[in-house]
Amino acid sequence: MNKKKRMAIFTLITVLLLSTFLTACGGKKTEGTSGKEDTNNTSSNTSSEQGKETTAKRKLHLLGPNTSNKYIKFEEKEKYEVWGHIQKFLDEANLDLEYELVPAEQYEVVVKTRMASGTDLPDIVNITQLDNTTVLNLAKQGIIQDLNPLIAEHTNGNIKHMYDEMFPYAKALTTSADGKMYWFSNLHQKTYKKTQPAPVAITMLIRKDWLEKLNIPEPTTAEEYLEALREMRKQDANGNGQEDEILVYAPSGFGGPIAQWFSLGTDITAVDVENKKVVSPWYQPGVKEYFKYLQRLVEEGILDTSLIGGSYEQQQQKVTENKVASIPEYNLADYLESTVQGGAEFLPLMPLKAVEGIEPAAVLEPPFLVWQKYAITKNCKDPAAAISFFDIIYSEEYADLSFWGIEGLTYKLNEEGAKVFLQNGTDEEKAKTGQVRGNEIYGDTVFPRVQLANLEYELDPNRVPAHKVEHQLKIIDYKPYFVNMNNNYLAIPNDEQLERKTKILNDLNTYSAELATKLALGQKSLDNWDEYIAELKKLGLDELIKIDQELLDRYNELSGN
């Protein structure tokens, strides 16, 4: 081989070796650089574009109350199938969560102390136990962060979709007067046939079995209702030889469904959602007739005055003793029947006509609910990671796992394709079988609830009697109505409004409750009505209506109503 050929071969080998060396070095450098970038870039996804997992987890410290369920425990979450799906979401977001869960009965003291000190703070904290005044003061001190700029910079779109599109009313209820947002919330919506908002009712239940036993017609007016209760006592419906069949009803407020038969609002100020107006039952046309009606119930011994101001346990004891002829409750409630000695069947009543010229109103629980508070504190050094956590929470996949669980294990699809719960037994039994939904493990701890519920599961004919199903389908479109959660329609007050409301309500609520009770019992005369109204005005009723109207107007503006 001549010298020229040997040189050519040597050069080729050298080029090949050098190429191989550079390629290998380049590969190592890329891998190392990728890991370094993932460590520093806190907003990176679970894996790189090449599908390689990152090497450093993004850590978050979360503080909240523990669950109180003695069978389904957060610390045993790994044994449940549903948690595996939640953990997968966390892994994909490259999150490493440290949970500091305090026993529920101790949490209020702990969170108030920690937040007041402004030290030893977690990254994310459940501040539900703090009222709005306290929370807004924490915001002024910089102890909790404004979420709007964090969302704008770091969200993958889930939070914006959930708050701006699916739950616009939630944004209205969590936006302060200065346009800032300091906490995330639990979100709930209930629909029927996938799109129709589905409120449920709080109504007067009456003993259906006693009506049938004594051949008493189902009442359709307030007068017929009184006559039915009178006959149950007269004919000894419970068969114990005494006239002790009673009505359970609290006259100190206006939240009971009988008040709405007279078309009264449900609180000292109440939201008329349809007309976008704040009203007070003290000023509404049916209020005097309402108290006259209660006086008749008291005079005949039908309304049990011994229970006024009493505890739930005292009321439940009367139910258990088979003495309750009628009681206010959710229209689909099914727990009362099983607690009555000898059994019982309750019928939910539609709103009953009480006064000529006044249309009776229903009491509805809104199909859209917002509650609880979860904040990001000043100690959070990785806000991108915190927002990633809430992007997981505010996804439909998370909502499905939390509220419904696993298809075939905790829920199934009915013939119409709607989700319905599988009846999995008691908490103790579910803990053994693993038939557990996400909310049952972690709801209201450091994990918010997002509930995309439907009415179909509540109307399951296998567990709900036909007369309750019929009532619910009638009430879903009933008008007029008032809601049992007026604050669900009032925006966060500014400092001045909050101060004035707090000052007014301290005395006004006390006077209103005492006055309503004494009027119902006949201890105060309706002849002195102008005197009572003058005192209510003096205590600030008109100012309270004005403030709440301003808050309702701002809520409607923010939510696009």
C-alpha positions as CSV (number, residue, x, y, z in Angstrom):
1,M,0.0,0.0,0.0
2,N,1.5,3.3,-1.0
3,K,1.9,6.3,1.3
4,K,-1.0,8.2,-0.3
5,K,-3.5,5.4,0.4
6,R,-2.3,4.9,3.9
7,M,-2.8,8.6,4.7
8,A,-6.3,8.5,3.2
9,I,-7.3,5.5,5.4
10,F,-5.8,7.1,8.5
11,T,-7.7,10.4,7.9
12,L,-11.0,8.5,7.4
13,I,-10.5,6.5,10.7
14,T,-9.6,9.7,12.5
15,V,-12.8,11.5,11.2
16,L,-15.0,8.6,12.2
17,L,-13.5,8.4,15.7
18,L,-13.8,12.1,16.3
19,S,-17.4,12.1,15.1
20,T,-18.3,9.2,17.4
21,F,-16.6,11.0,20.3
22,L,-18.4,14.3,19.7
23,T,-21.8,12.6,19.3
24,A,-21.3,10.8,22.6
25,C,-20.3,14.0,24.4
26,G,-23.1,15.9,22.8
27,G,-25.6,13.3,24.0
28,K,-24.3,13.5,27.6
29,K,-24.3,17.3,27.6
30,T,-27.9,17.4,26.3
31,E,-29.2,15.1,29.0
32,G,-27.3,16.9,31.7
33,T,-28.5,20.3,30.5
34,S,-32.1,19.1,30.3
35,G,-32.0,17.9,33.9
36,K,-30.5,21.2,35.0
37,E,-33.1,23.2,33.2
38,D,-36.0,21.1,34.7
39,T,-34.6,21.8,38.2
40,N,-34.5,25.6,37.6
41,N,-37.6,25.9,35.6
42,T,-40.4,25.5,38.1
43,S,-43.2,25.7,35.5
44,S,-42.0,22.7,33.5
45,N,-44.3,19.8,32.7
46,T,-43.8,16.3,34.0
47,S,-41.5,15.3,31.1
48,S,-39.5,17.0,28.4
49,E,-40.5,17.1,24.8
50,Q,-38.3,14.0,24.3
51,G,-40.4,12.1,26.9
52,K,-37.7,12.0,29.5
53,E,-38.8,12.4,33.1
54,T,-37.4,15.4,35.1
55,T,-35.1,14.6,38.0
56,A,-36.2,17.2,40.6
57,K,-39.7,17.4,42.1
58,R,-41.4,20.7,42.8
59,K,-42.2,20.7,46.5
60,L,-45.2,22.2,48.1
61,H,-46.2,22.3,51.8
62,L,-50.0,22.3,52.4
63,L,-51.8,23.0,55.7
64,G,-55.5,22.0,56.3
65,P,-57.9,20.1,58.6
66,N,-57.9,16.3,58.5
67,T,-61.0,14.4,57.7
68,S,-63.0,13.1,60.7
69,N,-64.1,9.9,59.1
70,K,-62.9,7.1,61.3
71,Y,-63.0,4.5,58.5
72,I,-61.9,6.3,55.4
73,K,-58.7,8.0,56.4
74,F,-56.4,10.4,54.5
75,E,-53.3,8.7,55.8
76,E,-54.5,5.4,54.3
77,K,-55.2,7.0,50.9
78,E,-52.7,4.8,48.9
79,K,-54.9,1.7,49.4
80,Y,-57.7,3.2,47.4
81,E,-57.8,2.9,43.6
82,V,-59.1,6.5,43.1
83,W,-56.0,7.9,44.9
84,G,-53.8,6.3,42.4
85,H,-55.3,8.4,39.7
86,I,-54.9,11.6,41.7
87,Q,-51.3,10.7,42.5
88,K,-50.7,10.2,38.7
89,F,-51.9,13.8,38.1
90,L,-49.4,15.0,40.7
91,D,-46.6,13.0,39.3
92,E,-47.3,14.3,35.8
93,A,-47.1,17.8,37.1
94,N,-43.9,16.9,38.9
95,L,-45.3,17.9,42.3
96,D,-44.1,16.5,45.6
97,L,-46.7,17.5,48.3
98,E,-46.0,17.6,52.0
99,Y,-49.3,17.3,53.9
100,E,-49.7,18.9,57.3
101,L,-53.2,17.9,58.4
102,V,-54.5,19.0,61.8
103,P,-57.4,17.2,63.6
104,A,-60.5,19.0,62.6
105,E,-61.5,20.0,66.1
106,Q,-58.1,21.8,66.6
107,Y,-57.8,23.4,63.2
108,E,-59.5,26.7,63.8
109,V,-57.1,27.6,66.6
110,V,-54.1,26.4,64.7
111,V,-54.9,28.2,61.4
112,K,-55.8,31.5,63.2
113,T,-52.6,31.4,65.3
114,R,-50.3,30.5,62.3
115,M,-51.8,33.1,60.0
116,A,-51.9,35.9,62.6
117,S,-48.2,35.3,63.4
118,G,-47.3,35.5,59.7
119,T,-44.4,33.0,60.3
120,D,-44.1,29.3,59.8
121,L,-46.5,29.4,56.9
122,P,-47.1,26.7,54.4
123,D,-47.3,27.3,50.6
124,I,-51.0,26.6,50.4
125,V,-53.5,26.8,53.3
126,N,-57.1,26.1,53.9
127,I,-58.4,29.4,55.5
128,T,-62.1,28.5,55.6
129,Q,-62.2,29.1,59.3
130,L,-61.3,32.7,58.8
131,D,-64.0,35.3,58.1
132,N,-63.7,37.7,55.2
133,T,-62.6,40.6,57.3
134,T,-59.7,38.6,58.7
135,V,-58.7,37.2,55.2
136,L,-58.8,40.7,53.6
137,N,-56.6,42.0,56.5
138,L,-54.1,39.2,55.8
139,A,-54.1,40.2,52.2
140,K,-53.3,43.8,53.1
141,Q,-50.4,42.6,55.2
142,G,-49.1,40.6,52.3
143,I,-49.5,37.3,54.2
144,I,-51.6,35.8,51.4
145,Q,-51.1,36.5,47.7
146,D,-53.3,38.0,45.0
147,L,-54.1,35.0,42.8
148,N,-54.9,36.9,39.6
149,P,-51.3,37.6,38.4
150,L,-50.2,34.1,39.4
151,I,-53.0,32.6,37.4
152,A,-52.3,34.9,34.4
153,E,-48.6,33.9,34.4
154,H,-48.6,30.2,35.2
155,T,-52.0,28.5,34.5
156,N,-52.3,25.8,31.8
157,G,-55.8,27.1,31.2
158,N,-57.8,24.8,33.6
159,I,-58.3,27.5,36.2
160,K,-59.4,30.1,33.7
161,H,-61.8,27.6,32.1
162,M,-63.4,26.6,35.3
163,Y,-63.7,30.1,36.8
164,D,-64.4,32.1,33.7
165,E,-66.6,29.7,31.7
166,M,-68.0,26.9,33.9
167,F,-68.4,28.8,37.2
168,P,-68.5,32.6,36.4
169,Y,-70.5,33.2,39.6
170,A,-67.6,31.8,41.6
171,K,-65.3,34.5,40.3
172,A,-67.9,37.0,41.3
173,L,-68.0,35.7,44.8
174,T,-64.2,35.5,45.3
175,T,-63.3,38.8,43.7
176,S,-62.7,41.6,46.3
177,A,-63.9,45.1,45.8
178,D,-60.5,46.2,44.5
179,G,-60.6,43.5,41.8
180,K,-58.3,41.0,43.4
181,M,-58.8,37.4,44.2
182,Y,-57.3,35.9,47.4
183,W,-58.6,32.4,47.6
184,F,-59.8,29.5,45.6
185,S,-63.0,27.7,46.5
186,N,-65.0,24.5,46.4
187,L,-67.3,24.6,43.3
188,H,-70.5,22.7,42.8
189,Q,-73.0,22.6,40.1
190,K,-76.0,20.3,39.7
191,T,-77.8,19.7,36.4
192,Y,-80.6,17.6,35.0
193,K,-80.3,16.0,31.6
194,K,-76.8,17.5,31.4
195,T,-77.7,21.1,30.8
196,Q,-80.7,22.2,32.9
197,P,-79.8,23.8,36.3
198,A,-81.3,21.6,39.0
199,P,-82.1,23.2,42.3
200,V,-83.6,21.1,45.1
201,A,-86.2,22.4,47.6
202,I,-86.6,22.9,51.3
203,T,-90.2,22.2,51.9
204,M,-92.7,21.1,54.6
205,L,-92.9,17.4,54.9
206,I,-96.1,15.9,56.2
207,R,-96.8,12.4,57.3
208,K,-98.1,10.7,54.1
209,D,-99.0,7.5,56.0
210,W,-101.1,9.4,58.5
211,L,-103.0,11.2,55.7
212,E,-103.8,7.9,54.1
213,K,-104.6,6.1,57.4
214,L,-107.1,8.8,58.5
215,N,-108.4,9.5,55.0
216,I,-107.3,13.1,55.1
217,P,-106.8,14.8,51.7
218,E,-103.4,16.0,50.8
219,P,-103.5,19.8,51.6
220,T,-103.3,22.2,48.7
221,T,-103.7,25.5,50.8
222,A,-102.3,26.7,54.1
223,E,-105.8,26.4,55.6
224,E,-106.1,22.8,54.5
225,Y,-102.7,22.1,55.9
226,L,-103.7,23.5,59.3
227,E,-106.9,21.4,59.2
228,A,-104.9,18.2,58.3
229,L,-102.6,18.7,61.3
230,R,-105.6,19.4,63.5
231,E,-107.3,16.2,62.4
232,M,-104.1,14.2,63.0
233,R,-104.2,15.3,66.7
234,K,-107.9,14.8,67.0
235,Q,-107.9,11.3,65.6
236,D,-104.8,10.2,67.4
237,A,-102.7,9.5,64.3
238,N,-99.8,7.9,66.2
239,G,-102.2,5.7,68.3
240,N,-100.8,6.5,71.8
241,G,-104.0,7.9,73.2
242,Q,-102.7,11.5,73.4
243,E,-103.0,14.7,71.3
244,D,-99.3,15.0,70.9
245,E,-98.9,14.9,67.1
246,I,-96.9,18.2,66.4
247,L,-95.4,20.5,63.9
248,V,-91.7,21.3,64.2
249,Y,-91.0,24.8,63.1
250,A,-88.7,27.7,64.1
251,P,-90.5,31.1,64.0
252,S,-87.5,33.2,65.0
253,G,-86.4,33.6,61.4
254,F,-87.9,33.5,58.0
255,G,-86.1,30.5,56.5
256,G,-88.9,28.0,57.1
257,P,-91.1,27.1,54.1
258,I,-94.3,28.3,55.8
259,A,-92.9,31.9,55.6
260,Q,-92.5,31.5,51.8
261,W,-96.2,30.4,51.5
262,F,-96.8,34.1,52.3
263,S,-94.1,35.0,49.7
264,L,-91.6,36.2,52.3
265,G,-87.8,36.3,51.8
266,T,-85.7,33.7,53.7
267,D,-83.7,36.0,55.9
268,I,-83.8,39.5,57.4
269,T,-82.6,40.6,54.0
270,A,-83.1,38.2,51.1
271,V,-82.2,38.0,47.4
272,D,-85.1,37.9,44.9
273,V,-83.0,36.3,42.2
274,E,-85.5,36.6,39.4
275,N,-86.0,40.3,39.9
276,K,-82.4,41.0,40.9
277,K,-83.6,42.7,44.1
278,V,-82.8,42.6,47.8
279,V,-86.0,42.5,49.9
280,S,-86.8,42.2,53.6
281,P,-89.7,40.1,54.8
282,W,-90.5,42.8,57.4
283,Y,-91.6,45.0,54.5
284,Q,-93.3,42.4,52.3
285,P,-97.2,42.4,52.0
286,G,-97.8,38.9,53.5
287,V,-95.8,39.4,56.7
288,K,-98.7,40.2,59.1
289,E,-100.8,37.4,57.8
290,Y,-97.9,35.1,58.3
291,F,-97.7,35.9,62.0
292,K,-101.4,35.6,62.4
293,Y,-101.2,32.1,60.9
294,L,-98.4,31.1,63.2
295,Q,-100.4,32.3,66.2
296,R,-103.3,30.0,65.2
297,L,-100.9,27.0,65.0
298,V,-99.5,27.9,68.5
299,E,-103.0,28.5,70.0
300,E,-104.1,25.0,68.9
301,G,-101.0,23.3,70.3
302,I,-100.0,22.2,66.8
303,L,-96.7,24.1,66.7
304,D,-94.6,22.6,69.5
305,T,-93.3,25.7,71.4
306,S,-91.1,23.6,73.6
307,L,-88.7,23.1,70.7
308,I,-88.3,26.8,69.9
309,G,-84.6,27.5,70.3
310,G,-84.0,23.9,71.1
311,S,-81.3,21.6,69.7
312,Y,-81.5,19.3,66.7
313,E,-81.3,16.3,69.1
314,Q,-84.5,17.5,70.9
315,Q,-86.3,17.7,67.6
316,Q,-85.0,14.4,66.4
317,Q,-86.2,12.8,69.7
318,K,-89.8,13.9,68.8
319,V,-89.4,12.3,65.4
320,T,-88.1,9.1,66.9
321,E,-91.0,9.0,69.3
322,N,-93.4,9.1,66.3
323,K,-94.9,12.5,67.3
324,V,-93.9,14.7,64.4
325,A,-96.7,15.3,61.9
326,S,-94.8,17.8,59.8
327,I,-91.3,19.2,59.7
328,P,-89.2,21.4,57.3
329,E,-86.6,19.4,55.4
330,Y,-85.1,18.8,51.9
331,N,-87.8,17.5,49.6
332,L,-85.7,14.4,48.8
333,A,-84.6,13.7,52.3
334,D,-84.9,10.0,53.1
335,Y,-83.3,9.7,56.5
336,L,-86.3,10.6,58.7
337,E,-88.4,7.6,57.8
338,S,-85.9,5.1,59.2
339,T,-85.6,7.0,62.5
340,V,-89.3,6.8,63.4
341,Q,-90.3,4.1,65.8
342,G,-92.6,1.9,63.9
343,G,-91.7,3.4,60.6
344,A,-93.1,6.4,58.7
345,E,-93.5,7.9,55.2
346,F,-93.2,11.7,54.6
347,L,-94.7,13.6,51.7
348,P,-93.0,16.8,50.5
349,L,-95.6,19.6,49.9
350,M,-95.6,22.1,47.1
351,P,-95.8,25.7,48.1
352,L,-99.3,26.2,49.5
353,K,-101.6,29.2,48.8
354,A,-102.0,31.2,52.0
355,V,-103.3,34.7,51.1
356,E,-105.5,35.7,48.2
357,G,-103.5,37.8,45.8
358,I,-100.1,36.6,47.0
359,E,-98.4,33.8,45.0
360,P,-96.7,31.3,47.3
361,A,-92.9,31.0,46.8
362,A,-90.7,28.0,46.9
363,V,-87.5,27.7,49.0
364,L,-84.7,26.5,46.7
365,E,-81.1,25.5,47.3
366,P,-79.2,27.0,44.3
367,P,-77.8,24.5,41.8
368,F,-74.5,26.4,41.9
369,L,-72.6,26.6,45.1
370,V,-69.3,28.2,46.2
371,W,-67.8,27.6,49.6
372,Q,-64.5,27.1,51.5
373,K,-61.3,29.1,51.0
374,Y,-57.8,28.0,49.9
375,A,-55.0,30.6,49.7
376,I,-51.4,30.8,48.5
377,T,-49.2,32.4,51.2
378,K,-46.2,34.8,51.0
379,N,-44.0,31.9,51.9
380,C,-44.7,30.1,48.6
381,K,-41.4,30.4,46.7
382,D,-42.7,28.4,43.7
383,P,-46.0,30.0,42.7
384,A,-45.9,28.1,39.4
385,A,-46.0,24.8,41.3
386,A,-48.9,26.1,43.4
387,I,-50.8,27.1,40.3
388,S,-50.1,23.7,38.8
389,F,-51.7,22.1,41.8
390,F,-54.8,24.1,41.4
391,D,-54.8,23.5,37.6
392,I,-55.1,19.8,38.6
393,I,-57.9,20.6,41.0
394,Y,-59.9,22.6,38.4
395,S,-59.9,20.0,35.8
396,E,-63.0,17.9,34.8
397,E,-60.9,14.7,35.3
398,Y,-60.2,15.6,38.9
399,A,-63.8,16.6,39.4
400,D,-65.0,13.3,38.1
401,L,-62.7,11.3,40.3
402,S,-63.5,13.4,43.4
403,F,-67.3,13.4,43.1
404,W,-68.1,10.2,41.3
405,G,-65.0,8.0,41.7
406,I,-64.3,5.1,39.4
407,E,-66.8,3.8,36.9
408,G,-68.0,0.3,37.7
409,L,-66.6,0.7,41.3
410,T,-68.5,3.7,42.7
411,Y,-70.7,4.7,39.9
412,K,-72.3,3.5,36.7
413,L,-74.1,5.0,33.7
414,N,-77.9,4.7,33.5
415,E,-79.8,4.0,30.3
416,E,-79.8,7.7,29.4
417,G,-76.0,7.9,29.9
418,A,-76.2,9.8,33.2
419,K,-73.9,8.9,36.1
420,V,-75.6,7.4,39.1
421,F,-73.9,6.2,42.3
422,L,-73.6,2.6,43.1
423,Q,-74.8,1.9,46.6
424,N,-71.7,0.7,48.3
425,G,-72.8,0.4,51.9
426,T,-71.5,2.1,55.0
427,D,-68.2,3.9,55.3
428,E,-66.8,0.9,57.2
429,E,-67.9,-1.4,54.4
430,K,-66.5,0.9,51.7
431,A,-63.2,1.2,53.5
432,K,-62.9,-2.6,53.4
433,T,-63.9,-3.0,49.7
434,G,-62.1,0.1,48.4
435,Q,-65.3,1.4,46.9
436,V,-64.3,5.0,47.8
437,R,-64.6,8.3,45.9
438,G,-62.0,11.0,46.0
439,N,-64.0,13.4,48.2
440,E,-64.4,10.8,50.8
441,I,-60.6,10.6,51.2
442,Y,-59.5,14.2,51.0
443,G,-62.5,16.6,50.5
444,D,-62.1,19.9,52.4
445,T,-58.7,19.1,53.7
446,V,-56.0,20.7,51.5
447,F,-57.9,19.5,48.4
448,P,-60.9,21.6,47.3
449,R,-64.0,19.9,46.0
450,V,-65.1,20.4,42.5
451,Q,-68.5,18.7,42.0
452,L,-70.2,18.3,38.6
453,A,-73.3,16.6,40.0
454,N,-76.5,15.6,38.4
455,L,-80.1,15.3,39.6
456,E,-80.5,11.8,38.1
457,Y,-78.7,10.0,40.9
458,E,-81.0,11.7,43.4
459,L,-84.1,10.5,41.5
460,D,-83.0,6.9,41.4
461,P,-86.4,5.0,41.6
462,N,-84.6,2.1,43.4
463,R,-84.2,4.3,46.5
464,V,-86.5,7.3,46.1
465,P,-90.3,6.9,46.2
466,A,-92.3,8.1,43.3
467,H,-94.0,10.9,45.2
468,K,-90.7,12.5,46.0
469,V,-89.5,12.2,42.4
470,E,-92.7,13.8,41.2
471,H,-92.3,16.7,43.7
472,Q,-88.7,17.4,42.5
473,L,-89.6,17.4,38.9
474,K,-92.4,19.9,39.6
475,I,-90.2,22.2,41.8
476,I,-87.3,22.4,39.4
477,D,-89.0,25.1,37.3
478,Y,-91.3,26.5,40.0
479,K,-91.7,30.3,40.3
480,P,-91.6,32.5,42.4
481,Y,-88.8,31.3,44.6
482,F,-86.3,32.5,47.2
483,V,-83.0,30.8,47.9
484,N,-81.8,29.4,51.2
485,M,-78.3,30.8,50.6
486,N,-78.5,34.5,50.1
487,N,-74.8,35.1,50.5
488,N,-74.3,33.0,47.4
489,Y,-75.5,36.0,45.4
490,L,-73.7,38.8,47.3
491,A,-70.2,39.9,46.2
492,I,-67.4,40.5,48.8
493,P,-68.0,43.8,50.5
494,N,-65.4,46.6,50.6
495,D,-64.0,47.7,54.0
496,E,-66.7,50.3,54.7
497,Q,-69.6,48.0,53.7
498,L,-68.1,45.1,55.7
499,E,-67.7,47.3,58.8
500,R,-71.2,48.7,58.5
501,K,-72.8,45.3,57.9
502,T,-71.1,43.8,60.9
503,K,-72.1,46.7,63.2
504,I,-75.7,46.6,62.0
505,L,-76.2,42.9,62.1
506,N,-75.1,42.5,65.7
507,D,-78.1,44.2,67.1
508,L,-80.5,43.9,64.2
509,N,-80.5,40.1,64.1
510,T,-81.1,39.8,67.8
511,Y,-84.0,42.2,67.7
512,S,-85.5,40.6,64.6
513,A,-85.4,37.1,66.0
514,E,-86.9,38.1,69.4
515,L,-89.6,40.1,67.7
516,A,-90.5,37.3,65.3
517,T,-90.7,34.8,68.1
518,K,-92.9,36.9,70.3
519,L,-95.2,37.8,67.5
520,A,-95.6,34.1,66.6
521,L,-96.3,33.2,70.3
522,G,-98.8,36.1,70.6
523,Q,-96.6,37.8,73.2
524,K,-96.5,41.0,71.2
525,S,-99.4,42.5,69.4
526,L,-99.6,43.2,65.7
527,D,-101.4,46.4,66.6
528,N,-98.0,48.0,67.4
529,W,-96.6,47.2,64.0
530,D,-95.4,50.7,63.2
531,E,-93.5,50.8,66.4
532,Y,-91.6,47.6,65.5
533,I,-90.8,48.8,62.0
534,A,-89.5,52.1,63.4
535,E,-87.1,50.2,65.7
536,L,-85.9,48.0,62.8
537,K,-85.2,51.1,60.8
538,K,-83.4,52.7,63.7
539,L,-81.2,49.5,64.0
540,G,-80.2,49.9,60.3
541,L,-82.5,47.6,58.3
542,D,-82.8,50.1,55.4
543,E,-79.1,50.6,55.3
544,L,-78.5,46.9,55.3
545,I,-80.9,46.5,52.3
546,K,-79.0,49.2,50.5
547,I,-75.6,47.6,51.1
548,D,-76.8,44.2,50.1
549,Q,-78.4,45.6,46.9
550,E,-75.0,47.1,46.0
551,L,-73.3,43.7,46.6
552,L,-76.0,41.9,44.5
553,D,-75.6,44.4,41.7
554,R,-71.8,43.9,41.7
555,Y,-72.2,40.1,41.8
556,N,-74.5,40.3,38.8
557,E,-72.1,42.5,36.9
558,L,-69.1,40.3,37.6
559,S,-70.9,37.1,36.8
560,G,-72.5,38.5,33.6
561,N,-76.1,38.1,34.9
